[in-house]
């Protein structure tokens, strides 16, 4: 299994940074971290996957992410998070500049209507090829969707913060980033997906992210 802080650093610009969160809300496991661990060390078209764990804590999660970006200089960063109640891998389109926590984070903080980044833009779009990733995951036989909201808890905090860090030049020029929410594991709640299926789906998504310099036109919108 991957350590919390990998000991080996791939060549600058060749890394794929794949993050998951620690358990929160009383859960024993967080599937986002189990998926990241399972893919640590994989090589995809000359890129090496580096798994790292983020704390489910406002502020600290972005401090950790910034350190990881500076250390590994990844070409691609994909952050994973748990969204219990969703039935499919959910590729997030957008992160918004708001923290509005329904429950406390793992340090007891529960910010309400505060900005992720004071003075930052209202929102950032993920700049990964989300439609190409969607098609790849579906072709791998794993349920997948494009999501129009990452919520207002730590997952959205990290997605917005990641894209802000990339916009500020924390990773190499041209670096891309995004976020995928994953369902519960078998036995955690309903609906759920087996871990092996989620690992296969994220593996397919990463391949698409590496191989598709531009996104494809594919219907994946929502009416509400």
C-alpha positions in Angstrom: 0.0 0.0 0.0 1.1 3.6 -0.6 2.5 5.5 2.3 0.8 8.8 3.4 3.9 10.5 2.0 5.5 8.6 -0.8 9.3 8.2 -0.5 10.1 8.3 -4.2 9.5 11.4 -6.3 9.0 11.0 -10.1 10.9 13.2 -12.5 9.5 16.8 -12.5 6.5 17.1 -14.8 6.0 13.3 -15.2 3.9 12.7 -12.1 0.2 12.2 -11.7 -0.8 13.2 -8.2 -3.8 11.2 -7.0 -5.2 12.2 -3.6 -7.8 10.7 -1.3 -9.1 11.8 2.1 -8.9 10.2 5.5 -12.1 8.9 7.0 -14.6 11.4 8.3 -18.1 11.6 9.8 -17.6 8.4 11.8 -16.6 6.2 8.9 -14.0 3.5 9.4 -12.7 3.8 5.8 -12.7 6.4 3.1 -12.9 4.7 -0.4 -11.2 7.7 -2.0 -8.0 6.9 -0.2 -8.3 3.2 -0.8 -8.6 3.8 -4.5 -5.6 6.1 -4.5 -3.5 3.6 -2.6 -4.4 0.9 -5.1 -3.2 2.9 -8.0 0.0 4.3 -6.4 3.1 3.5 -8.5 1.1 2.7 -11.7 2.7 4.0 -14.9 0.5 5.5 -17.6 2.2 6.6 -20.8 5.4 7.7 -19.1 3.6 9.2 -16.1 3.8 7.7 -12.6 0.9 7.8 -10.2 1.8 9.2 -6.8 -0.8 8.7 -4.1 -1.1 11.0 -1.1 -3.7 11.5 1.6 -5.3 14.8 2.5 -6.9 15.5 5.8 -10.7 16.2 5.8 -10.0 19.6 7.3 -10.6 23.1 5.9 -7.4 24.9 5.4 -5.1 22.0 6.3 -6.2 20.1 3.2 -5.0 22.9 0.9 -1.8 23.4 2.8 -1.0 19.7 2.3 -2.0 19.9 -1.3 0.2 22.9 -2.0 3.2 21.1 -0.5 2.5 18.1 -2.7 2.2 20.2 -5.8 5.5 21.9 -5.0 7.2 18.6 -4.2 6.1 16.5 -7.1 5.4 19.2 -9.8 2.7 16.9 -11.3 1.4 17.3 -14.9 -2.0 16.0 -13.7 -3.6 16.2 -10.3 -6.8 14.3 -9.6 -8.3 14.6 -6.2 -10.8 12.0 -5.0 -13.5 12.3 -2.3 -16.4 10.4 -0.9 -20.0 11.4 -1.7 -22.2 8.9 0.1 -25.5 8.6 -1.6 -24.2 8.9 -5.2 -24.5 5.8 -7.3 -21.7 6.5 -9.8 -18.2 8.0 -10.1 -19.0 11.7 -10.4 -16.5 13.8 -12.4 -16.8 17.3 -11.0 -17.1 20.2 -13.5 -16.7 23.2 -11.2 -15.5 24.3 -7.8 -17.1 27.4 -6.1 -15.5 29.9 -3.8 -17.6 29.1 -0.7 -17.2 27.0 2.4 -20.6 26.1 4.0 -20.2 23.0 6.1 -23.3 21.0 7.0 -21.1 18.9 9.5 -17.8 19.7 11.2 -14.6 18.7 9.6 -12.1 16.4 11.4 -10.8 19.2 13.5 -14.3 20.4 14.5 -14.4 23.4 12.2 -17.7 24.2 10.6 -17.3 27.4 8.5 -20.5 28.9 7.2 -20.5 31.2 4.1 -16.8 31.9 4.1 -14.6 32.1 0.9 -12.2 29.4 0.1 -9.9 32.1 -1.2 -10.5 35.7 -0.2 -10.6 37.9 -3.3 -10.6 34.8 -5.6 -13.0 34.4 -8.5 -16.4 33.0 -7.9 -15.6 29.6 -9.4 -13.0 27.6 -11.3 -13.7 24.9 -13.9 -11.7 21.7 -13.7 -9.4 21.7 -16.7 -9.1 18.0 -17.2 -10.9 16.5 -20.2 -14.0 15.5 -18.2 -16.1 14.3 -21.1 -13.2 12.1 -22.4 -12.8 10.7 -18.9 -16.5 10.1 -18.7 -16.5 8.1 -21.9 -13.4 6.1 -20.8 -14.9 5.1 -17.5 -18.2 4.1 -19.0 -16.4 2.0 -21.6 -14.6 0.3 -18.7 -18.0 -0.8 -17.5 -18.2 1.5 -14.4 -21.1 3.8 -13.7 -20.0 7.4 -14.3 -21.5 10.9 -14.6 -20.5 14.5 -14.9 -21.5 16.4 -11.7 -22.4 20.0 -11.7 -21.7 20.6 -8.0 -19.0 19.4 -5.7 -21.0 20.5 -2.6 -19.7 23.1 -0.1 -17.7 20.8 2.2 -14.0 20.0 2.1 -14.2 18.3 -1.3 -15.3 21.5 -3.0 -12.8 23.4 -0.8 -10.0 21.2 -2.3 -11.3 21.4 -5.9 -11.5 25.2 -5.8 -8.2 25.4 -4.0 -6.5 23.1 -6.4 -7.5 25.1 -9.4 -6.6 28.4 -7.7 -3.1 26.9 -6.9 -2.7 25.9 -10.5 -3.8 29.3 -11.7 -1.1 30.8 -9.4 1.6 28.7 -11.0 2.2 26.3 -8.1 2.6 23.4 -10.6 4.4 23.4 -14.0 2.9 25.5 -16.8 0.1 23.6 -18.5 -0.6 21.4 -15.4 -4.2 20.2 -15.2 -6.4 19.3 -12.3 -9.8 18.0 -11.3 -11.9 16.1 -8.8 -13.9 12.9 -8.8 -16.5 12.0 -6.1 -16.9 8.3 -5.4 -19.7 6.3 -3.8 -19.7 4.3 -0.7 -18.0 0.9 -0.6 -19.9 -2.3 -0.3 -21.2 -2.5 3.3 -20.9 1.3 4.0 -24.3 2.2 2.7 -26.6 2.3 -0.4 -26.0 2.9 -3.2 -22.5 1.5 -3.4 -19.8 0.2 -5.8 -17.2 -2.5 -5.2 -13.7 -1.1 -4.6 -12.3 -3.1 -7.6 -14.8 -1.4 -9.9 -14.0 2.1 -8.6 -10.2 1.4 -9.0 -10.8 0.3 -12.6 -12.9 3.4 -13.3 -10.3 5.8 -11.9 -7.6 4.0 -13.8 -9.5 4.5 -17.0 -10.2 8.2 -16.1 -6.5 8.8 -15.6 -5.6 7.2 -18.9 -8.1 9.5 -20.7 -6.7 12.5 -18.8 -3.2 11.6 -20.0 -4.1 10.8 -23.6 -6.7 13.5 -24.4 -5.0 16.9 -24.7 -8.4 18.4 -25.6 -11.9 17.4 -24.4 -14.6 15.8 -26.6 -18.1 16.9 -27.3 -20.4 14.5 -25.4 -23.8 15.2 -23.8 -23.5 15.0 -20.0 -25.5 18.0 -18.8 -28.3 18.2 -16.3 -31.8 19.8 -16.3 -31.7 20.7 -12.6 
